[in-house]
């Protein structure tokens, strides 16, 4: 277990280094496209840039850090410039604290998984064990749901629930601001604002999870113990319980590997419904705008906030590390034979 944790930490460091370097290269490209001056950076400069990104992300949670004032003399005149701390930049930019930003993303993931896990397991167990109508429906829907991203189902629920029946909201931010204008914001307001995003993320993944469980159960159906249980005439409830214990470790492995895909879908849903999570931060870190030139025409300009992009990458890797470590611990707890096999 400790070896797996060390491996995940090493992977996290490598991913952050590669991501930080890639962000710097992209930042230079954007600066060059805007007509700014760029110079070739050595690997040492790149590592220093990654260090700056890390310090900025850590500084987002420092509530006591103050800004700095820099004085610059030009043509006999002294100019003062105020450089705000990272947390002040973040709050002024997104109107939300980084803690709440991360909490919203985790809340959507947990709410979605609380629905996907039990329903996906139940549907997959029933389809894999007895077949019949649940299995035929699952075989029919699995290819369809594999081909559509989560935001597509978000648009579908948006039309069905919000447009047709006035349930939920199209913008989480506007819904919360409206609730604040009419009084205090309660838990129900947040749940209403997150209703369609959670349903879209759940609807996009529950069939995939159920299909994976169904295939695992079908594989176990060829094992000797399963045939013995059937010949003994054990009730379906007991057989499914044993199948669940058998396939659950493999299901946890699938969940661990599928976590990043789930998170990326969740980030797209955040952008679609104005939910200020880490996906919203990413969407606000890259974009374009138009400015009027001296000739009276309009020209396109790009903005690229590398520190914000790295913060998103840092949160994603930490969440993946936690997910992978927890799933690995559960796997060893539920199937200790793996640990013995690895030690051998």
C-alpha positions as a Python dict, from the first residue, in 0.01 Angstrom:
ca = {
    (1, 'X'): (0, 0, 0),
    (2, 'X'): (281, 245, 87),
    (3, 'X'): (449, 163, -241),
    (4, 'X'): (131, 249, -430),
    (5, 'X'): (99, 580, -243),
    (6, 'X'): (461, 668, -324),
    (7, 'X'): (398, 578, -687),
    (8, 'X'): (92, 805, -698),
    (9, 'X'): (287, 1092, -540),
    (10, 'X'): (566, 1053, -796),
    (11, 'X'): (308, 1050, -1075),
    (12, 'X'): (146, 1363, -931),
    (13, 'X'): (480, 1549, -928),
    (14, 'X'): (562, 1447, -1286),
    (15, 'X'): (218, 1547, -1411),
    (16, 'X'): (243, 1889, -1245),
    (17, 'X'): (591, 1949, -1387),
    (18, 'X'): (485, 1857, -1740),
    (19, 'X'): (164, 2059, -1709),
    (20, 'X'): (347, 2363, -1572),
    (21, 'X'): (600, 2356, -1856),
    (22, 'X'): (324, 2314, -2115),
    (23, 'X'): (134, 2611, -1969),
    (24, 'X'): (445, 2830, -1991),
    (25, 'X'): (499, 2735, -2356),
    (26, 'X'): (136, 2815, -2432),
    (27, 'X'): (167, 3145, -2244),
    (28, 'X'): (467, 3240, -2459),
    (29, 'X'): (270, 3155, -2775),
    (30, 'X'): (-17, 3379, -2668),
    (31, 'X'): (220, 3661, -2574),
    (32, 'X'): (395, 3630, -2910),
    (33, 'X'): (60, 3637, -3094),
    (34, 'X'): (-24, 3962, -2912),
    (35, 'X'): (302, 4117, -3030),
    (36, 'X'): (481, 4087, -2696),
    (37, 'X'): (847, 4002, -2644),
    (38, 'X'): (940, 3645, -2557),
    (39, 'X'): (1274, 3480, -2505),
    (40, 'X'): (1379, 3119, -2512),
    (41, 'X'): (1371, 2960, -2166),
    (42, 'X'): (1603, 2697, -2029),
    (43, 'X'): (1479, 2396, -1835),
    (44, 'X'): (1587, 2576, -1516),
    (45, 'X'): (1370, 2873, -1608),
    (46, 'X'): (1082, 2634, -1676),
    (47, 'X'): (1116, 2472, -1335),
    (48, 'X'): (1123, 2817, -1172),
    (49, 'X'): (804, 2896, -1360),
    (50, 'X'): (640, 2580, -1224),
    (51, 'X'): (753, 2684, -877),
    (52, 'X'): (584, 3020, -928),
    (53, 'X'): (261, 2845, -1027),
    (54, 'X'): (275, 2626, -717),
    (55, 'X'): (340, 2927, -491),
    (56, 'X'): (48, 3112, -650),
    (57, 'X'): (-188, 2814, -598),
    (58, 'X'): (-76, 2773, -236),
    (59, 'X'): (-106, 3148, -181),
    (60, 'X'): (-474, 3132, -276),
    (61, 'X'): (-545, 2984, 67),
    (62, 'X'): (-334, 3236, 262),
    (63, 'X'): (-590, 3477, 406),
    (64, 'X'): (-326, 3687, 587),
    (65, 'X'): (-98, 3759, 295),
    (66, 'X'): (-93, 4123, 188),
    (67, 'X'): (-16, 4276, -147),
    (68, 'X'): (309, 4450, -231),
    (69, 'X'): (377, 4805, -354),
    (70, 'X'): (656, 4849, -606),
    (71, 'X'): (805, 5190, -688),
    (72, 'X'): (945, 5257, -1036),
    (73, 'X'): (1120, 5579, -1142),
    (74, 'X'): (1073, 5696, -1499),
    (75, 'X'): (1181, 6036, -1641),
    (76, 'X'): (1229, 6174, -1294),
    (77, 'X'): (885, 6065, -1176),
    (78, 'X'): (822, 5789, -922),
    (79, 'X'): (530, 5558, -994),
    (80, 'X'): (379, 5318, -745),
    (81, 'X'): (221, 4990, -851),
    (82, 'X'): (14, 4766, -626),
    (83, 'X'): (46, 4393, -679),
    (84, 'X'): (-240, 4212, -502),
    (85, 'X'): (-186, 3872, -337),
    (86, 'X'): (-309, 3558, -518),
    (87, 'X'): (-623, 3524, -304),
    (88, 'X'): (-731, 3881, -376),
    (89, 'X'): (-679, 3827, -750),
    (90, 'X'): (-885, 3508, -743),
    (91, 'X'): (-1177, 3653, -546),
    (92, 'X'): (-1185, 3974, -752),
    (93, 'X'): (-1173, 3770, -1070),
    (94, 'X'): (-1437, 3504, -992),
    (95, 'X'): (-1632, 3657, -700),
    (96, 'X'): (-1586, 3336, -500),
    (97, 'X'): (-1321, 3197, -266),
    (98, 'X'): (-1101, 2907, -382),
    (99, 'X'): (-1232, 2695, -93),
    (100, 'X'): (-1592, 2733, -211),
    (101, 'X'): (-1483, 2671, -570),
    (102, 'X'): (-1331, 2334, -477),
    (103, 'X'): (-1620, 2250, -243),
    (104, 'X'): (-1873, 2299, -523),
    (105, 'X'): (-1685, 2067, -757),
    (106, 'X'): (-1650, 1799, -488),
    (107, 'X'): (-2019, 1836, -399),
    (108, 'X'): (-2128, 1771, -758),
    (109, 'X'): (-1898, 1468, -782),
    (110, 'X'): (-2017, 1323, -451),
    (111, 'X'): (-2385, 1381, -525),
    (112, 'X'): (-2348, 1220, -867),
    (113, 'X'): (-2152, 922, -736),
    (114, 'X'): (-2407, 872, -456),
    (115, 'X'): (-2661, 803, -732),
    (116, 'X'): (-2438, 633, -989),
    (117, 'X'): (-2282, 381, -749),
    (118, 'X'): (-2591, 209, -604),
    (119, 'X'): (-2808, 225, -918),
    (120, 'X'): (-2523, 121, -1146),
    (121, 'X'): (-2438, -174, -923),
    (122, 'X'): (-2801, -285, -891),
    (123, 'X'): (-2875, -255, -1263),
    (124, 'X'): (-2550, -425, -1363),
    (125, 'X'): (-2596, -710, -1114),
    (126, 'X'): (-2952, -778, -1225),
    (127, 'X'): (-2867, -759, -1596),
    (128, 'X'): (-2558, -976, -1561),
    (129, 'X'): (-2718, -1235, -1336),
    (130, 'X'): (-3066, -1293, -1479),
    (131, 'X'): (-3047, -1118, -1817),
    (132, 'X'): (-3394, -1054, -1952),
    (133, 'X'): (-3537, -708, -2013),
    (134, 'X'): (-3284, -517, -1791),
    (135, 'X'): (-2998, -677, -1985),
    (136, 'X'): (-3152, -605, -2325),
    (137, 'X'): (-3215, -242, -2230),
    (138, 'X'): (-2858, -206, -2103),
    (139, 'X'): (-2710, -358, -2421),
    (140, 'X'): (-2921, -119, -2624),
    (141, 'X'): (-2836, 195, -2426),
    (142, 'X'): (-2465, 138, -2352),
    (143, 'X'): (-2338, 219, -2706),
    (144, 'X'): (-2564, 524, -2721),
    (145, 'X'): (-2448, 666, -2389),
    (146, 'X'): (-2084, 592, -2473),
    (147, 'X'): (-2112, 815, -2778),
    (148, 'X'): (-2261, 1124, -2613),
    (149, 'X'): (-2073, 1355, -2370),
    (150, 'X'): (-2221, 1467, -2040),
    (151, 'X'): (-2300, 1819, -2161),
    (152, 'X'): (-2539, 1675, -2423),
    (153, 'X'): (-2758, 1528, -2151),
    (154, 'X'): (-2727, 1857, -1968),
    (155, 'X'): (-2890, 2030, -2265),
    (156, 'X'): (-3159, 1762, -2276),
    (157, 'X'): (-3247, 1807, -1908),
    (158, 'X'): (-3229, 2182, -1956),
    (159, 'X'): (-3502, 2163, -2220),
    (160, 'X'): (-3717, 1905, -2038),
    (161, 'X'): (-3694, 2033, -1681),
    (162, 'X'): (-3614, 2405, -1701),
    (163, 'X'): (-3772, 2510, -2028),
    (164, 'X'): (-4082, 2289, -2020),
    (165, 'X'): (-4156, 2259, -1647),
    (166, 'X'): (-3956, 2543, -1484),
    (167, 'X'): (-3763, 2298, -1264),
    (168, 'X'): (-3401, 2375, -1181),
    (169, 'X'): (-3210, 2667, -1331),
    (170, 'X'): (-3000, 2750, -1634),
    (171, 'X'): (-2740, 2942, -1430),
    (172, 'X'): (-2631, 2844, -1080),
    (173, 'X'): (-2469, 3184, -1020),
    (174, 'X'): (-2779, 3381, -1121),
    (175, 'X'): (-3000, 3151, -912),
    (176, 'X'): (-2789, 3206, -598),
    (177, 'X'): (-2768, 3581, -657),
    (178, 'X'): (-3145, 3596, -696),
    (179, 'X'): (-3189, 3402, -371),
    (180, 'X'): (-2950, 3642, -194),
    (181, 'X'): (-3147, 3941, -322),
    (182, 'X'): (-3468, 3800, -171),
    (183, 'X'): (-3314, 3690, 159),
    (184, 'X'): (-3065, 3434, 282),
    (185, 'X'): (-2937, 3143, 74),
    (186, 'X'): (-3018, 2800, 214),
    (187, 'X'): (-2925, 2443, 131),
    (188, 'X'): (-3237, 2404, -84),
    (189, 'X'): (-3125, 2693, -305),
    (190, 'X'): (-2791, 2526, -369),
    (191, 'X'): (-2955, 2191, -441),
    (192, 'X'): (-3197, 2350, -688),
    (193, 'X'): (-2907, 2524, -860),
    (194, 'X'): (-2715, 2196, -887),
    (195, 'X'): (-3014, 1979, -980),
    (196, 'X'): (-2970, 1972, -1358),
    (197, 'X'): (-2587, 1949, -1349),
    (198, 'X'): (-2603, 1649, -1113),
    (199, 'X'): (-2878, 1479, -1315),
    (200, 'X'): (-2685, 1532, -1639),
    (201, 'X'): (-2363, 1391, -1494),
    (202, 'X'): (-2551, 1096, -1343),
    (203, 'X'): (-2748, 1022, -1657),
    (204, 'X'): (-2430, 1030, -1867),
    (205, 'X'): (-2244, 778, -1652),
    (206, 'X'): (-2491, 541, -1484),
    (207, 'X'): (-2535, 325, -1795),
    (208, 'X'): (-2157, 299, -1844),
    (209, 'X'): (-2109, 189, -1483),
    (210, 'X'): (-2396, -61, -1503),
    (211, 'X'): (-2259, -204, -1828),
    (212, 'X'): (-1917, -254, -1669),
    (213, 'X'): (-2071, -436, -1371),
    (214, 'X'): (-2282, -646, -1605),
    (215, 'X'): (-1971, -763, -1794),
    (216, 'X'): (-1791, -843, -1468),
    (217, 'X'): (-2087, -1049, -1350),
    (218, 'X'): (-2103, -1235, -1682),
    (219, 'X'): (-1738, -1333, -1636),
    (220, 'X'): (-1802, -1457, -1283),
    (221, 'X'): (-2097, -1665, -1408),
    (222, 'X'): (-1846, -1908, -1560),
    (223, 'X'): (-1676, -1974, -1224),
    (224, 'X'): (-1739, -2300, -1043),
    (225, 'X'): (-1877, -2147, -724),
    (226, 'X'): (-2152, -1972, -920),
    (227, 'X'): (-2270, -2297, -1079),
    (228, 'X'): (-2262, -2470, -741),
    (229, 'X'): (-2476, -2196, -586),
    (230, 'X'): (-2727, -2226, -870),
    (231, 'X'): (-2743, -2605, -837),
    (232, 'X'): (-2797, -2570, -463),
    (233, 'X'): (-3104, -2363, -537),
    (234, 'X'): (-2988, -2058, -342),
    (235, 'X'): (-3219, -1755, -366),
    (236, 'X'): (-3130, -1492, -623),
    (237, 'X'): (-3078, -1241, -345),
    (238, 'X'): (-2796, -1447, -188),
    (239, 'X'): (-2636, -1521, -523),
    (240, 'X'): (-2632, -1152, -616),
    (241, 'X'): (-2485, -1063, -278),
    (242, 'X'): (-2199, -1305, -338),
    (243, 'X'): (-2154, -1175, -693),
    (244, 'X'): (-2140, -820, -557),
    (245, 'X'): (-1862, -912, -314),
    (246, 'X'): (-1672, -1077, -598),
    (247, 'X'): (-1699, -805, -863),
    (248, 'X'): (-1680, -506, -629),
    (249, 'X'): (-1296, -486, -616),
    (250, 'X'): (-1276, -485, -996),
    (251, 'X'): (-1555, -227, -1005),
    (252, 'X'): (-1353, -4, -772),
    (253, 'X'): (-1058, -29, -1012),
    (254, 'X'): (-1281, 79, -1301),
    (255, 'X'): (-1413, 368, -1091),
    (256, 'X'): (-1059, 480, -1008),
    (257, 'X'): (-950, 481, -1373),
    (258, 'X'): (-1275, 647, -1485),
    (259, 'X'): (-1252, 924, -1225),
    (260, 'X'): (-1071, 1172, -1450),
    (261, 'X'): (-1326, 1116, -1727),
    (262, 'X'): (-1605, 1180, -1477),
    (263, 'X'): (-1432, 1496, -1355),
    (264, 'X'): (-1378, 1631, -1707),
    (265, 'X'): (-1747, 1577, -1785),
    (266, 'X'): (-1829, 1754, -1460),
    (267, 'X'): (-1609, 2051, -1554),
    (268, 'X'): (-1789, 2085, -1889),
    (269, 'X'): (-2123, 2080, -1705),
    (270, 'X'): (-1995, 2359, -1475),
    (271, 'X'): (-1921, 2579, -1775),
    (272, 'X'): (-2259, 2506, -1931),
    (273, 'X'): (-2460, 2595, -1618),
    (274, 'X'): (-2240, 2871, -1471),
    (275, 'X'): (-2138, 2664, -1169),
    (276, 'X'): (-1827, 2829, -1014),
    (277, 'X'): (-1619, 2514, -967),
    (278, 'X'): (-1276, 2433, -1107),
    (279, 'X'): (-1423, 2383, -1456),
    (280, 'X'): (-1558, 2737, -1438),
    (281, 'X'): (-1209, 2860, -1337),
    (282, 'X'): (-1057, 2685, -1638),
    (283, 'X'): (-1310, 2838, -1878),
    (284, 'X'): (-1239, 3185, -1737),
    (285, 'X'): (-861, 3139, -1772),
    (286, 'X'): (-852, 3115, -2152),
    (287, 'X'): (-1044, 3319, -2406),
    (288, 'X'): (-1043, 3599, -2657),
    (289, 'X'): (-1175, 3951, -2688),
    (290, 'X'): (-1182, 4227, -2949),
    (291, 'X'): (-1028, 4575, -2926),
    (292, 'X'): (-1059, 4875, -3155),
    (293, 'X'): (-746, 4980, -3338),
    (294, 'X'): (-629, 5331, -3417),
    (295, 'X'): (-767, 5288, -3770),
    (296, 'X'): (-1116, 5225, -3631),
    (297, 'X'): (-1122, 4852, -3706),
    (298, 'X'): (-1150, 4565, -3459),
    (299, 'X'): (-876, 4314, -3389),
    (300, 'X'): (-886, 3989, -3198),
    (301, 'X'): (-680, 3949, -2880),
    (302, 'X'): (-627, 3647, -2658),
    (303, 'X'): (-603, 3626, -2281),
    (304, 'X'): (-433, 3340, -2105),
    (305, 'X'): (-409, 3314, -1727),
    (306, 'X'): (-152, 3041, -1666),
    (307, 'X'): (-177, 3056, -1287),
    (308, 'X'): (-550, 2980, -1303),
    (309, 'X'): (-498, 2687, -1541),
    (310, 'X'): (-227, 2541, -1317),
    (311, 'X'): (-454, 2576, -1013),
    (312, 'X'): (-716, 2368, -1193),
    (313, 'X'): (-455, 2106, -1286),
    (314, 'X'): (-330, 2098, -927),
    (315, 'X'): (-680, 2043, -786),
    (316, 'X'): (-751, 1772, -1045),
    (317, 'X'): (-432, 1580, -967),
    (318, 'X'): (-489, 1604, -592),
    (319, 'X'): (-848, 1481, -627),
    (320, 'X'): (-727, 1197, -850),
    (321, 'X'): (-455, 1111, -597),
    (322, 'X'): (-709, 1098, -313),
    (323, 'X'): (-950, 893, -522),
    (324, 'X'): (-681, 649, -633),
    (325, 'X'): (-544, 606, -281),
    (326, 'X'): (-888, 551, -127),
    (327, 'X'): (-989, 304, -398),
    (328, 'X'): (-661, 117, -357),
    (329, 'X'): (-712, 92, 18),
    (330, 'X'): (-1066, -38, -32),
    (331, 'X'): (-942, -283, -293),
    (332, 'X'): (-685, -431, -54),
    (333, 'X'): (-944, -441, 220),
    (334, 'X'): (-1196, -625, 6),
    (335, 'X'): (-947, -847, -178),
    (336, 'X'): (-636, -907, 38),
    (337, 'X'): (-516, -1175, -205),
    (338, 'X'): (-388, -899, -431),
    (339, 'X'): (-151, -768, -166),
    (340, 'X'): (-20, -1121, -106),
    (341, 'X'): (24, -1175, -478),
    (342, 'X'): (218, -849, -518),
    (343, 'X'): (447, -929, -227),
    (344, 'X'): (519, -1273, -375),
}
